[in-house]
C-alpha cells in the first residue's frame, strides 16, 4: 500500500488493505498490541515523547498501534483526515460534545435519535450550561428556526433510530456553515459502505463501532471522524478523560471492517425483501423503511445513500384492533429464531420494543413526538435466509391474530 494512492481505491479495498500492521515477524494478519505501556531507549526519549517533540507510543490510553490502525482505516473509509476511537458509541457522542463545546453553547438536534443520546442532552450537558433544542429531522424550516447565535453543532442520525427517517445532509451542512456551526452526523446505520456524509458536506461523523463495523455483536466501541483540527480536541478529551478503546476490541473491529461492504449489501437486500413482504401482511399497520417507495424520504435516501440499510420498524395491530404494548410484545415473544435484544448490526437478526428498551428513559412527550409508539417494533435484519426469517415473523403475525 505504501506506493498506492488510497484516494484511488474503492471502499472494499480500503477496508482490507489500509493501515495494515506489519512487525518484523511479517505476519499477514494484523497483530494485537496488548500492552498498557511502552518503553523508551532513554529518559530523554521518554521526555520527548511525553512533550510531543518526538512521535511514538506513550501509553495505551491514547497511543496504541492496534487502535491507531483501526482509526486510520476507518478515516480512510469515511474520507476523513483523522479518527479518534472510543470505548463505546455513547462515549464517542459524549466525548465529541464535551471536547468541542463550552458553557453557553447550543446544540440543535433531531429528536429522532437514540434514546440515550437524549439522556446525555437532558441530564448531563445541561449541567454544564450546554442547551439542546430538538427538531423534526426532515423539516429544514424547523432546523433553521431553532438556530441561535450561540449554536455550535447541528446533530442528526440518518437513517434515524428507530423510524428510518432521512435527513438531508447536504442542505443541513449548508445551514450549519451559514450559521458558523458544525454538522455532526451519526453514520451508524449506513456506515461508509452505504453513505459518505463528509462528501455531502458534514464536518464530523460518529460511529458506534459496536454495530455494523464489528458486525457480529462481539465488542463495544465508538469512533469519531473528521478534520485534524477538531479531532485533536477530541483526542485530548480521550487522553484526559480515559474513554479509550481497548487494543483487543480495535483488532476485532479491524477484522469486521474487512467484510463490511459485503455484509451491508447482503443485509440491505434481505431487509428490502422482508419490508416489501411485511407491507402486505395482516396485522401490520405500517412499515418504516427508506427502501420502500412510499417512504416520505425515499428519493432523498436514494440520492445520498448507495443502499437503504438493514434496520426497519413496523407498527402492529392485533385482531381486536389494539395498537398497544401488549400487541407488540405478543408479536415479539412469538418469534423463535430472531434474537430479542436491543443491539443491532449483527449477522443475527434482532427484534426489540423501542418504547420500553432503547427509548425507555426518554420523556413520554418526546417519545410521542418522535413517533416511538407503544405498537412499534424495530427489526435489524441479519444474514439468515429470507425464507426462515419470514417463517419466524409469521409466528408473530399469527400471535396478533389470536387476540
C-alpha positions in Angstrom: 0.0 0.0 0.0 2.9 2.4 0.5 3.2 3.1 -3.2 -0.6 3.3 -3.9 -2.8 6.4 -3.6 -5.6 5.5 -1.1 -7.9 8.1 -2.7 -7.9 6.0 -5.9 -9.1 2.8 -4.2 -12.6 1.7 -3.6 -14.1 1.2 -0.1 -14.0 -2.6 -0.4 -10.2 -2.4 -0.9 -9.5 0.2 1.7 -11.4 -1.9 4.3 -9.0 -4.7 3.8 -5.7 -3.1 2.9 -5.5 0.3 4.7 -3.3 0.7 7.8 -2.0 -2.9 7.9 0.3 -3.5 10.8 3.5 -5.4 10.0 6.1 -6.4 12.6 9.5 -7.9 12.0 7.7 -11.3 12.1 5.9 -10.3 8.8 2.5 -11.8 9.9 -0.2 -11.5 7.2 -2.9 -10.8 9.7 -2.8 -7.7 11.9 -1.2 -8.3 15.3 -2.7 -7.1 18.6 -0.6 -4.9 20.8 -1.9 -5.9 24.2 0.2 -3.7 26.4 -0.6 -0.8 28.7 2.7 1.0 28.3 5.7 1.3 26.1 9.5 1.5 26.9 12.0 4.1 25.8 15.7 4.0 24.9 16.5 6.8 27.4 15.0 9.2 29.8 15.5 11.9 27.2 13.4 10.0 24.7 10.6 9.5 27.3 10.6 13.2 27.9 10.5 14.0 24.2 7.6 11.6 23.7 5.5 13.0 26.6 6.3 16.5 25.5 5.2 15.9 21.9 8.6 16.7 20.4 9.0 13.1 19.1 6.3 10.9 17.7 5.8 7.4 19.1 3.8 5.4 21.6 3.4 6.6 25.2 0.5 4.9 26.9 -2.3 2.8 25.5 -5.0 5.1 26.9 -4.2 7.4 23.9 -1.4 5.8 21.8 -1.7 2.1 20.8 -0.7 0.7 17.4 -3.7 -1.6 17.0 -6.1 1.2 17.9 -4.3 3.6 15.6 -4.6 1.1 12.7 -8.4 0.9 13.3 -8.6 4.7 13.4 -6.6 5.1 10.2 -8.6 2.5 8.4 -12.0 4.0 9.3 -10.8 7.5 8.5 -9.8 6.2 5.0 -13.2 4.6 4.5 -15.0 7.8 5.5 -12.7 10.1 3.6 -11.7 11.9 6.8 -8.4 13.4 7.8 -8.3 11.7 11.2 -10.3 9.4 13.5 -10.4 9.0 17.3 -11.5 5.7 18.8 -13.6 5.4 22.0 -14.7 2.7 24.4 -18.3 2.8 23.1 -20.6 4.7 20.7 -22.1 6.7 23.6 -18.6 7.6 24.7 -17.9 8.9 21.2 -21.1 11.0 21.2 -20.4 12.4 24.7 -16.7 13.0 24.0 -17.5 14.9 20.9 -19.8 17.3 22.7 -17.6 17.8 25.8 -14.5 18.4 23.7 -15.9 20.8 21.2 -18.5 22.8 23.3 -18.3 25.2 26.2 -20.8 26.6 28.7 -23.4 28.7 27.0 -23.1 26.8 23.7 -26.2 25.4 22.0 -27.0 22.2 20.0 -29.8 21.7 17.6 -30.5 18.0 17.3 -33.1 15.9 15.5 -35.5 14.5 18.1 -35.2 11.2 16.1 -32.0 10.0 17.8 -31.0 7.1 20.0 -32.8 7.4 23.4 -29.6 7.5 25.5 -28.4 10.5 23.4 -31.4 12.4 24.7 -30.4 11.5 28.2 -26.9 13.0 27.6 -28.6 16.2 26.4 -31.1 16.5 29.2 -29.3 15.2 32.2 -25.6 15.8 31.7 -24.8 18.5 29.1 -27.4 20.8 30.7 -25.4 20.6 34.0 -22.6 22.4 32.2 -24.7 25.1 30.7 -25.0 23.5 27.2 -28.6 23.6 25.9 -30.2 21.5 23.3 -33.2 22.2 21.0 -34.9 19.2 19.4 -36.4 19.5 15.9 -38.1 17.4 13.2 -35.4 15.6 11.3 -37.0 16.2 7.9 -38.2 19.8 8.4 -35.4 22.2 7.3 -37.5 25.2 8.4 -37.7 23.6 11.9 -33.9 23.4 12.0 -33.5 26.9 10.8 -35.9 28.3 13.3 -34.1 26.6 16.2 -30.7 28.1 15.4 -29.4 30.8 17.8 -26.3 32.9 17.7 -24.7 30.5 20.3 -25.5 27.4 18.2 -22.3 25.4 17.6 -23.5 22.0 16.5 -26.3 20.6 14.4 -26.6 16.9 15.2 -28.5 14.1 13.5 -28.8 10.4 12.8 -29.7 9.4 9.2 -31.3 7.0 8.8 -32.8 7.6 12.2 -33.3 5.1 15.1 -35.8 3.5 15.0 -38.1 5.0 12.3 -35.6 5.1 9.4 -36.2 8.8 8.8 -33.8 10.5 6.4 -32.1 13.9 7.0 -30.9 16.0 4.0 -27.1 16.1 4.8 -26.2 18.5 2.1 -28.9 21.0 3.0 -28.2 20.8 6.7 -24.4 21.2 6.1 -25.1 24.4 4.3 -27.4 25.6 7.0 -24.8 24.8 9.7 -22.0 26.5 7.9 -24.1 29.6 7.1 -24.5 30.0 10.8 -21.0 29.2 11.9 -21.8 25.8 13.3 -20.6 22.2 12.7 -22.7 19.4 11.2 -22.2 16.2 13.1 -23.8 13.0 11.6 -24.2 9.7 13.2 -23.5 7.3 10.3 -24.0 4.1 12.3 -26.9 2.7 10.3 -25.3 3.1 6.9 -21.6 3.0 7.6 -19.2 4.2 4.8 -20.2 1.2 2.8 -23.6 2.9 2.0 -23.1 6.6 2.9 -20.3 9.2 2.9 -21.5 12.2 5.0 -18.2 14.1 4.7 -18.6 14.1 0.9 -22.0 15.7 1.3 -20.7 18.5 3.5 -20.8 17.1 7.0 -17.9 18.1 9.3 -17.8 15.2 11.8 -19.0 11.6 11.6 -19.8 9.5 14.7 -20.0 5.7 14.9 -21.0 3.1 17.3 -18.4 0.5 16.2 -20.4 -2.0 18.3 -22.9 -2.2 15.4 -22.0 -2.8 11.8 -18.3 -2.0 11.9 -17.9 -5.1 14.1 -20.8 -6.9 12.5 -21.1 -9.9 14.9 -22.0 -8.4 18.2 -18.7 -9.1 19.9 -17.3 -5.9 21.3 -18.1 -2.4 22.4 -16.5 0.6 20.7 -17.1 4.0 19.1 -15.3 6.4 16.8 -15.3 10.0 15.6 -14.0 11.0 12.2 -13.3 14.5 10.8 -10.7 17.2 10.2 -7.4 17.1 12.1 -8.2 20.4 13.9 -11.4 19.1 15.6 -10.0 15.6 16.1 -7.0 16.9 18.0 -9.5 18.4 20.5 -11.4 15.1 20.7 -8.2 13.1 21.2 -7.3 15.5 24.0 -10.6 14.5 25.7 -9.8 10.8 25.4 -6.3 11.3 26.7 -7.6 13.1 29.8 -10.9 11.5 30.4 -9.8 8.0 29.6 -12.8 6.8 27.4 -10.4 4.8 25.3 -10.9 1.7 23.1 -9.1 -1.4 24.1 -6.5 -2.9 21.7 -8.3 -6.2 21.6 -11.6 -4.5 20.6 -9.8 -2.5 17.9 -8.3 -5.7 16.5 -11.8 -7.2 16.3 -13.1 -4.1 14.5 -10.3 -4.2 12.1 -11.4 -7.8 11.2 -15.0 -6.6 11.0 -14.2 -3.8 8.5 -12.8 -6.3 6.1 -16.2 -7.7 5.4 -18.2 -4.5 5.9 -19.2 -3.9 2.3 -20.3 -7.5 1.7 -22.4 -7.6 4.8 -24.1 -4.3 4.3 -25.0 -5.2 0.7 -26.4 -8.6 1.7 -28.2 -7.4 4.8 -29.8 -4.5 2.9 -31.1 -6.8 0.2 -32.7 -9.1 2.8 -34.2 -6.1 4.6 -35.7 -4.8 1.4 -37.3 -8.2 0.6 -38.8 -8.5 4.1 -40.0 -4.9 4.2 -41.9 -5.4 0.9 -43.4 -8.7 2.2 -44.4 -7.3 5.6 -46.3 -4.4 3.9 -48.9 -6.8 2.6 -49.4 -8.8 5.8 -52.5 -8.6 8.0 -51.7 -7.0 11.4 -49.0 -4.7 10.0 -50.2 -1.1 10.1 -47.1 0.4 8.7 -43.5 -0.5 7.7 -40.9 2.2 8.2 -38.0 1.6 5.8 -36.5 4.1 3.4 -36.2 1.4 0.7 -39.9 1.4 0.2 -41.3 3.7 -2.5 -44.0 5.0 -0.2 -41.4 6.2 2.4 -41.6 10.0 2.5 -37.8 10.4 2.0 -37.3 7.5 -0.4 -36.0 9.7 -3.2 -33.6 11.6 -0.8 -32.3 8.3 0.6 -31.6 7.2 -3.0 -29.6 10.3 -3.7 -27.3 10.3 -0.7 -27.1 6.6 0.1 -25.9 3.7 -2.1 -28.2 1.3 -0.2 -31.1 1.5 2.3 -29.5 -0.4 5.2 -30.7 -3.2 7.3 -32.9 -1.6 10.0 -36.6 -1.2 9.8 -39.6 -0.7 12.1 -43.1 -2.0 12.0 -46.3 -0.8 13.7 -48.6 -3.7 14.6 -52.3 -4.2 15.4 -54.0 -7.2 16.9 -57.2 -8.8 15.7 -59.2 -6.7 18.1 -57.8 -3.5 16.7 -55.5 -2.8 19.6 -52.3 -0.9 18.7 -50.6 -1.1 22.1 -47.6 -2.5 24.0 -49.4 -5.9 24.6 -49.8 -6.4 20.9 -46.2 -5.6 20.2 -44.9 -7.8 23.0 -47.1 -10.8 21.8 -45.6 -10.4 18.3 -42.0 -10.3 19.7 -42.5 -13.2 22.2 -43.9 -15.4 19.4 -40.7 -15.4 17.4 -38.3 -18.3 17.9 -35.4 -17.7 15.6 -34.9 -14.0 15.9 -33.0 -12.7 18.9 -34.9 -10.5 21.4 -32.2 -7.9 22.1 -31.7 -4.2 21.7 -28.4 -4.5 19.9 -28.3 -4.2 16.1 -25.7 -4.5 13.3 -25.2 -8.2 13.9 -25.3 -11.0 11.4 -28.1 -12.4 13.6 -31.4 -10.7 13.2 -32.6 -8.9 16.3 -36.0 -7.6 17.4 -36.9 -5.1 20.2 -39.7 -2.9 21.5 -38.1 0.7 21.4 -40.6 2.4 23.7 -39.6 0.1 26.6 -36.0 -0.5 25.8 -33.8 1.8 23.7 -36.1 4.8 24.3 -37.4 3.7 27.7 -35.8 6.6 29.5 -37.0 9.3 27.1 -39.7 11.5 28.3 -43.2 10.3 27.2 -43.9 13.6 25.4 -40.7 13.3 23.4 -41.3 9.7 22.6 -44.7 10.5 21.1 -43.3 13.4 19.1 -40.5 11.2 17.8 -43.1 8.6 16.7 -41.9 5.9 19.2 -45.3 4.5 19.8 -46.3 1.5 22.0 -47.1 -0.7 19.0 -43.7 0.0 17.3 -41.2 -2.9 16.8 -37.7 -2.5 15.5 -36.1 -5.2 13.4 -32.4 -5.3 12.5 -32.0 -7.9 9.8 -29.0 -10.2 9.7 -27.8 -12.8 7.2 -30.2 -15.6 7.8 -32.2 -16.8 4.8 -35.2 -14.7 3.9 -37.4 -17.8 3.9 -36.5 -18.6 7.5 -37.0 -15.0 8.7 -40.4 -14.9 7.0 -41.4 -18.1 8.8 -40.4 -16.6 12.1 -42.1 -13.3 11.6 -45.2 -15.2 10.6 -45.3 -16.6 14.1 -45.5 -13.0 15.3 -48.3 -12.3 12.9 -50.2 -15.3 14.0 -49.9 -14.2 17.6 -51.6 -10.9 16.6 -54.4 -12.9 15.1 -55.1 -14.9 18.2 -56.1 -11.9 20.3 
